[in-house]
Amino acid sequence: MADRAALEDLVRVQGERVRGLKQQKASAEQIEEEVAKLLKLKAQLGPDEGKPKFVLKTPKETLTGKYGEDSKLIYDLKDQGGELLSLRYDLTVPFARYLAMNKLTNIKRYHIAKVYRRDNPAMTRGRYREFYQCDFDIAGQFDPMIPDAECLKIMCEILSSLQIGDFLVKVNDRRILDGMFAVCGVPDSKFRTICSSVDKLDKVSWEEVKNEMVGEKGLAPEVADRIGDYVQQHGGVSLVEQLLQDPKLSQNKQALEGLGDLKLLFEYLTLFGIADKISFDLSLARGLDYYTGVIYEAVLLQPPTRAGEEPLGVGSVAAGGRYDGLVGMFDPKGRKVPCVGLSIGVERIFSIVEQRLEALEEKVRTTETQVLVASAQKKLLEERLKLVSELWDAGIKAELLYKKNPKLLNQLQYCEETGIPLVAIIGEQELKDGVIKLRSVASREEVDVRREDLVDEIKRRTSQPLCIC
């Protein structure tokens, strides 16, 4: 045992030596020689008997049973062995699986990645089969509604800073919905399918929703009418207070818990200064089965339009909610980790921004470049290269056209097409005078700037935050 411990120490020391040589950028021959010694020591050490090993397994059927009726949009696949696999539908279920696998009980994170839906694409509405989502989640055991309020604050901050128009965040609670269905007489087995019908009220009329619940899903007409009395209501904290006094709903334990938490949530939202952006909407259902409490969805109130055209029908641009039971589904011992989060539809945001810019006949900025280094005459490539290098070294985002002798007009047009705001123009006279001609692409105004002052002048002019509208 002592010999093995001594050998492990030698392996550790040799490993540190190899890492040190790599950091010092030693010669390849020297590194290879020391790596060979390390491998020889490891071979003497033998297998790590008794030490736990991580077994990486392909996730099977991870997505099933999490999305309710939306499961039909999951891209199912089969591997060579015939096992059922799927492309990820969202970033929430993989996040919950990650928490369970790594036994994490407290984390705050954001994640931007692709997800996939077996959906009918609608390009103008930002609806695709492969698209990006940006998620923000808070996992951990905390006092009620504090992380939920923070998620809504973050959602409002994001949508406000994007400047895509007025928006409203609809809020509800799955416990209120379930309690409402119970007091209205909906059978337990029909809760989720009726929930899916109610969630369509933002797209179709109540009569159409009622016909679906009665005609297609077998709900009694009088039960549907009782549901209609509730789900057509929306408002603020006053509606929460009203429902807390409702003789039927207030007798349901689930509904009472949901309404109590929603009242507390509105208090925190008022302190955050965003209560005017939030609407308690009893028709909001969010079809995903993993939600357990507060749910929310952001919609645009006045989407940008061209004169005479229909409003942009992009649907919701962000959504989320509380999913306290999802992590436990993946934990072998069923240990639960309370979670709440939000998701932003990146492509839907892009669709709105692009169509708004088109309506205003503005160019979409496609680069972060702050300045283009240009030349007014031929045979100035060397000077352009020297200047762009100076700007790069100073932290300026600069570029130049990859031509020896580009025409000045072509260089200016390139800036207009890509949205580069400034042009640093080198000319023979400017070189003699020790200045650079700095041109604003938008105003076409030009000023001579001393070369030693150029960096400061560019930074001053580009210090304003980038606006996408």
QUITA-V654660 format. One record per residue. N is the residue number from 1. RES is the residue in three letters. PSI is psi in radians with two decimals (* if undefined). Layout:
BEGIN
N_RES_PSI / N_RES_PSI
END
This chain:
BEGIN
1_MET_-0.70 / 2_ALA_-0.67 / 3_ASP_-0.70 / 4_ARG_-0.70 / 5_ALA_-0.71 / 6_ALA_-0.69 / 7_LEU_-0.66 / 8_GLU_-0.65 / 9_ASP_-0.71 / 10_LEU_-0.72 / 11_VAL_-0.75 / 12_ARG_-0.79 / 13_VAL_-0.74 / 14_GLN_-0.64 / 15_GLY_-0.71 / 16_GLU_-0.64 / 17_ARG_-0.74 / 18_VAL_-0.79 / 19_ARG_-0.68 / 20_GLY_-0.72 / 21_LEU_-0.67 / 22_LYS_-0.71 / 23_GLN_-0.59 / 24_GLN_-0.04 / 25_LYS_0.87 / 26_ALA_2.99 / 27_SER_2.64 / 28_ALA_-0.66 / 29_GLU_-0.75 / 30_GLN_-0.73 / 31_ILE_-0.76 / 32_GLU_-0.69 / 33_GLU_-0.77 / 34_GLU_-0.59 / 35_VAL_-0.70 / 36_ALA_-0.70 / 37_LYS_-0.70 / 38_LEU_-0.77 / 39_LEU_-0.64 / 40_LYS_-0.74 / 41_LEU_-0.72 / 42_LYS_-0.64 / 43_ALA_-0.67 / 44_GLN_-0.54 / 45_LEU_-0.58 / 46_GLY_-3.05 / 47_PRO_2.66 / 48_ASP_1.34 / 49_GLU_2.42 / 50_GLY_-0.23 / 51_LYS_2.43 / 52_PRO_2.47 / 53_LYS_2.49 / 54_PHE_2.26 / 55_VAL_1.96 / 56_LEU_2.13 / 57_LYS_2.58 / 58_THR_2.24 / 59_PRO_2.19 / 60_LYS_2.24 / 61_GLU_0.51 / 62_THR_-0.62 / 63_LEU_-0.24 / 64_THR_2.53 / 65_GLY_0.25 / 66_LYS_-0.35 / 67_TYR_0.05 / 68_GLY_-2.37 / 69_GLU_-0.29 / 70_ASP_-0.15 / 71_SER_-0.41 / 72_LYS_-0.25 / 73_LEU_0.00 / 74_ILE_2.40 / 75_TYR_1.76 / 76_ASP_2.46 / 77_LEU_2.97 / 78_LYS_2.39 / 79_ASP_-3.08 / 80_GLN_-0.45 / 81_GLY_0.03 / 82_GLY_0.11 / 83_GLU_2.49 / 84_LEU_2.18 / 85_LEU_2.90 / 86_SER_2.65 / 87_LEU_2.55 / 88_ARG_2.38 / 89_TYR_-0.58 / 90_ASP_-3.06 / 91_LEU_-0.10 / 92_THR_-0.85 / 93_VAL_-0.79 / 94_PRO_-0.60 / 95_PHE_-0.77 / 96_ALA_-0.70 / 97_ARG_-0.69 / 98_TYR_-0.76 / 99_LEU_-0.80 / 100_ALA_-0.76 / 101_MET_-0.61 / 102_ASN_0.13 / 103_LYS_0.72 / 104_LEU_2.37 / 105_THR_-0.02 / 106_ASN_2.02 / 107_ILE_2.58 / 108_LYS_2.24 / 109_ARG_2.83 / 110_TYR_2.75 / 111_HIS_2.26 / 112_ILE_2.12 / 113_ALA_2.97 / 114_LYS_2.55 / 115_VAL_2.99 / 116_TYR_2.42 / 117_ARG_2.37 / 118_ARG_1.31 / 119_ASP_2.94 / 120_ASN_1.96 / 121_PRO_2.52 / 122_ALA_1.65 / 123_MET_-0.73 / 124_THR_-0.33 / 125_ARG_0.11 / 126_GLY_0.59 / 127_ARG_2.04 / 128_TYR_2.96 / 129_ARG_-0.41 / 130_GLU_2.14 / 131_PHE_2.94 / 132_TYR_2.48 / 133_GLN_2.61 / 134_CYS_2.02 / 135_ASP_2.56 / 136_PHE_2.29 / 137_ASP_2.59 / 138_ILE_2.11 / 139_ALA_2.40 / 140_GLY_2.86 / 141_GLN_1.86 / 142_PHE_2.96 / 143_ASP_2.63 / 144_PRO_2.41 / 145_MET_-0.07 / 146_ILE_-0.91 / 147_PRO_-0.55 / 148_ASP_-0.76 / 149_ALA_-0.66 / 150_GLU_-0.70 / 151_CYS_-0.74 / 152_LEU_-0.63 / 153_LYS_-0.78 / 154_ILE_-0.75 / 155_MET_-0.78 / 156_CYS_-0.68 / 157_GLU_-0.77 / 158_ILE_-0.88 / 159_LEU_-0.59 / 160_SER_-0.75 / 161_SER_-0.46 / 162_LEU_-0.33 / 163_GLN_0.91 / 164_ILE_0.18 / 165_GLY_3.03 / 166_ASP_2.51 / 167_PHE_2.85 / 168_LEU_2.39 / 169_VAL_1.98 / 170_LYS_2.39 / 171_VAL_2.47 / 172_ASN_-3.00 / 173_ASP_2.30 / 174_ARG_-0.50 / 175_ARG_-0.62 / 176_ILE_-0.74 / 177_LEU_-0.86 / 178_ASP_-0.70 / 179_GLY_-0.71 / 180_MET_-0.78 / 181_PHE_-0.68 / 182_ALA_-0.83 / 183_VAL_-0.37 / 184_CYS_-0.21 / 185_GLY_0.34 / 186_VAL_2.25 / 187_PRO_2.54 / 188_ASP_-0.67 / 189_SER_-0.30 / 190_LYS_0.03 / 191_PHE_-0.90 / 192_ARG_-0.69 / 193_THR_-0.60 / 194_ILE_-0.63 / 195_CYS_-0.72 / 196_SER_-0.65 / 197_SER_-0.78 / 198_VAL_-0.62 / 199_ASP_-0.20 / 200_LYS_-0.01 / 201_LEU_-0.31 / 202_ASP_-0.17 / 203_LYS_-0.56 / 204_VAL_2.96 / 205_SER_2.87 / 206_TRP_-0.66 / 207_GLU_-0.71 / 208_GLU_-0.71 / 209_VAL_-0.75 / 210_LYS_-0.76 / 211_ASN_-0.66 / 212_GLU_-0.77 / 213_MET_-0.68 / 214_VAL_-0.89 / 215_GLY_-0.71 / 216_GLU_-0.51 / 217_LYS_0.07 / 218_GLY_0.45 / 219_LEU_2.49 / 220_ALA_2.42 / 221_PRO_-0.68 / 222_GLU_-0.54 / 223_VAL_-0.74 / 224_ALA_-0.69 / 225_ASP_-0.69 / 226_ARG_-0.68 / 227_ILE_-0.73 / 228_GLY_-0.59 / 229_ASP_-0.56 / 230_TYR_-0.91 / 231_VAL_-0.17 / 232_GLN_0.14 / 233_GLN_2.51 / 234_HIS_2.69 / 235_GLY_-2.60 / 236_GLY_-2.52 / 237_VAL_-0.42 / 238_SER_-0.59 / 239_LEU_-0.63 / 240_VAL_-0.81 / 241_GLU_-0.72 / 242_GLN_-0.77 / 243_LEU_-0.48 / 244_LEU_-0.39 / 245_GLN_-0.03 / 246_ASP_2.18 / 247_PRO_-0.55 / 248_LYS_-0.90 / 249_LEU_-0.63 / 250_SER_-0.23 / 251_GLN_-0.15 / 252_ASN_2.16 / 253_LYS_-0.80 / 254_GLN_-0.86 / 255_ALA_-0.70 / 256_LEU_-0.72 / 257_GLU_-0.78 / 258_GLY_-0.75 / 259_LEU_-0.67 / 260_GLY_-0.76 / 261_ASP_-0.63 / 262_LEU_-0.64 / 263_LYS_-0.76 / 264_LEU_-0.70 / 265_LEU_-0.77 / 266_PHE_-0.56 / 267_GLU_-0.78 / 268_TYR_-0.63 / 269_LEU_-0.59 / 270_THR_-0.74 / 271_LEU_-0.59 / 272_PHE_-0.15 / 273_GLY_0.44 / 274_ILE_0.17 / 275_ALA_-0.50 / 276_ASP_-0.23 / 277_LYS_-0.05 / 278_ILE_2.39 / 279_SER_2.20 / 280_PHE_1.97 / 281_ASP_1.94 / 282_LEU_-0.16 / 283_SER_-0.20 / 284_LEU_2.12 / 285_ALA_-0.50 / 286_ARG_1.74 / 287_GLY_-0.18 / 288_LEU_2.28 / 289_ASP_-0.31 / 290_TYR_-0.14 / 291_TYR_2.42 / 292_THR_-0.24 / 293_GLY_-2.18 / 294_VAL_2.37 / 295_ILE_2.66 / 296_TYR_2.75 / 297_GLU_2.27 / 298_ALA_2.30 / 299_VAL_2.62 / 300_LEU_2.39 / 301_LEU_-0.74 / 302_GLN_1.32 / 303_PRO_2.57 / 304_PRO_2.44 / 305_THR_2.80 / 306_ARG_2.74 / 307_ALA_2.24 / 308_GLY_-0.09 / 309_GLU_2.79 / 310_GLU_2.65 / 311_PRO_2.65 / 312_LEU_2.13 / 313_GLY_1.19 / 314_VAL_-0.05 / 315_GLY_-2.69 / 316_SER_2.61 / 317_VAL_-0.21 / 318_ALA_2.67 / 319_ALA_2.97 / 320_GLY_-2.87 / 321_GLY_-3.00 / 322_ARG_2.34 / 323_TYR_1.36 / 324_ASP_-0.34 / 325_GLY_-0.08 / 326_LEU_-0.74 / 327_VAL_-0.68 / 328_GLY_-0.44 / 329_MET_-0.44 / 330_PHE_-0.23 / 331_ASP_2.25 / 332_PRO_-0.54 / 333_LYS_0.10 / 334_GLY_0.36 / 335_ARG_2.28 / 336_LYS_2.52 / 337_VAL_1.95 / 338_PRO_2.38 / 339_CYS_2.60 / 340_VAL_2.55 / 341_GLY_3.13 / 342_LEU_2.78 / 343_SER_2.31 / 344_ILE_2.28 / 345_GLY_1.80 / 346_VAL_-0.85 / 347_GLU_-0.61 / 348_ARG_-0.69 / 349_ILE_-0.80 / 350_PHE_-0.73 / 351_SER_-0.74 / 352_ILE_-0.82 / 353_VAL_-0.81 / 354_GLU_-0.77 / 355_GLN_-0.56 / 356_ARG_-0.75 / 357_LEU_-0.66 / 358_GLU_-0.73 / 359_ALA_-0.60 / 360_LEU_0.00 / 361_GLU_0.72 / 362_GLU_2.65 / 363_LYS_2.52 / 364_VAL_2.17 / 365_ARG_2.14 / 366_THR_0.17 / 367_THR_2.72 / 368_GLU_0.04 / 369_THR_2.31 / 370_GLN_-0.55 / 371_VAL_2.46 / 372_LEU_2.25 / 373_VAL_2.03 / 374_ALA_2.91 / 375_SER_2.57 / 376_ALA_-0.34 / 377_GLN_3.06 / 378_LYS_2.92 / 379_LYS_0.65 / 380_LEU_0.35 / 381_LEU_-0.78 / 382_GLU_-0.71 / 383_GLU_-0.66 / 384_ARG_-0.75 / 385_LEU_-0.72 / 386_LYS_-0.76 / 387_LEU_-0.76 / 388_VAL_-0.59 / 389_SER_-0.72 / 390_GLU_-0.75 / 391_LEU_-0.73 / 392_TRP_-0.80 / 393_ASP_-0.46 / 394_ALA_0.07 / 395_GLY_0.25 / 396_ILE_2.37 / 397_LYS_1.72 / 398_ALA_2.75 / 399_GLU_3.01 / 400_LEU_2.75 / 401_LEU_2.47 / 402_TYR_1.01 / 403_LYS_2.57 / 404_LYS_-0.82 / 405_ASN_1.18 / 406_PRO_2.62 / 407_LYS_2.49 / 408_LEU_-0.69 / 409_LEU_-0.72 / 410_ASN_-0.65 / 411_GLN_-0.71 / 412_LEU_-0.68 / 413_GLN_-0.63 / 414_TYR_-0.72 / 415_CYS_-0.72 / 416_GLU_-0.70 / 417_GLU_-0.64 / 418_THR_-0.18 / 419_GLY_0.34 / 420_ILE_2.16 / 421_PRO_-0.44 / 422_LEU_2.64 / 423_VAL_2.20 / 424_ALA_1.89 / 425_ILE_2.19 / 426_ILE_2.31 / 427_GLY_2.90 / 428_GLU_-0.73 / 429_GLN_-0.68 / 430_GLU_-0.68 / 431_LEU_-0.69 / 432_LYS_-0.65 / 433_ASP_-0.14 / 434_GLY_0.54 / 435_VAL_2.90 / 436_ILE_2.36 / 437_LYS_2.04 / 438_LEU_2.11 / 439_ARG_2.31 / 440_SER_2.13 / 441_VAL_-0.68 / 442_ALA_-0.85 / 443_SER_-0.27 / 444_ARG_0.25 / 445_GLU_2.42 / 446_GLU_2.42 / 447_VAL_2.59 / 448_ASP_2.24 / 449_VAL_2.31 / 450_ARG_2.40 / 451_ARG_-0.67 / 452_GLU_-0.26 / 453_ASP_-0.04 / 454_LEU_-0.80 / 455_VAL_-0.84 / 456_ASP_-0.68 / 457_GLU_-0.72 / 458_ILE_-0.77 / 459_LYS_-0.69 / 460_ARG_-0.75 / 461_ARG_-0.43 / 462_THR_0.30 / 463_SER_-0.27 / 464_GLN_2.49 / 465_PRO_2.51 / 466_LEU_2.27 / 467_CYS_2.34 / 468_ILE_0.08 / 469_CYS_*
END
